[in-house]
Amino acid sequence: MTASVGAVTAPSAETTTSISESTTVTVTNVVDGDTIDIEYQNGSTDTVRLLGV
């Protein structure tokens, strides 16, 4: 399974910031309903928590 990480918009009272880059990662493990482990193309790994799901 692969996922695309990017296009994150954070609302703020003063400004809105948008990240327009995207990175393809591989989901290596589903920890629970809102947490996944991912692996980047360079081999490094990370744990991602999905907020608001």
C-alpha positions as CSV (number, residue, x, y, z in Angstrom):
1,M,0.0,0.0,0.0
2,T,1.3,3.5,-0.8
3,A,0.1,6.9,0.4
4,S,0.8,10.4,-0.7
5,V,1.8,12.8,2.0
6,G,1.4,16.5,1.3
7,A,-1.1,19.3,0.6
8,V,-1.6,20.1,4.3
9,T,-3.4,23.3,5.2
10,A,-3.4,24.6,8.7
11,P,-6.1,27.1,9.5
12,S,-5.2,30.1,11.7
13,A,-6.9,33.2,12.9
14,E,-4.2,35.3,11.2
15,T,-2.9,33.3,8.2
16,T,-3.3,30.0,6.4
17,T,-0.2,28.0,5.5
18,S,-0.2,25.5,2.7
19,I,2.4,22.9,1.9
20,S,2.3,22.2,-1.8
21,E,5.0,19.5,-2.0
22,S,4.0,15.8,-1.9
23,T,6.0,12.7,-1.1
24,T,5.1,9.1,-1.8
25,V,5.5,6.7,1.1
26,T,4.8,3.1,1.9
27,V,2.5,2.2,4.8
28,T,4.3,-0.6,6.6
29,N,2.0,-1.1,9.6
30,V,-1.4,0.1,10.9
31,V,-0.9,0.6,14.6
32,D,-4.5,1.4,15.4
33,G,-7.5,3.3,14.0
34,D,-5.6,6.6,13.6
35,T,-1.9,5.8,13.7
36,I,0.3,4.3,10.9
37,D,4.0,3.5,10.4
38,I,5.4,4.7,7.1
39,E,8.6,4.2,5.1
40,Y,10.0,6.9,2.8
41,Q,11.7,6.0,-0.5
42,N,15.1,6.6,1.1
43,G,14.5,3.9,3.7
44,S,13.8,6.1,6.7
45,T,10.7,5.4,8.7
46,D,8.2,7.5,10.7
47,T,5.0,7.1,12.8
48,V,2.1,9.2,11.6
49,R,-1.0,10.1,13.7
50,L,-4.0,11.1,11.7
51,L,-5.9,13.9,13.5
52,G,-9.6,14.5,13.0
53,V,-10.3,11.1,11.6
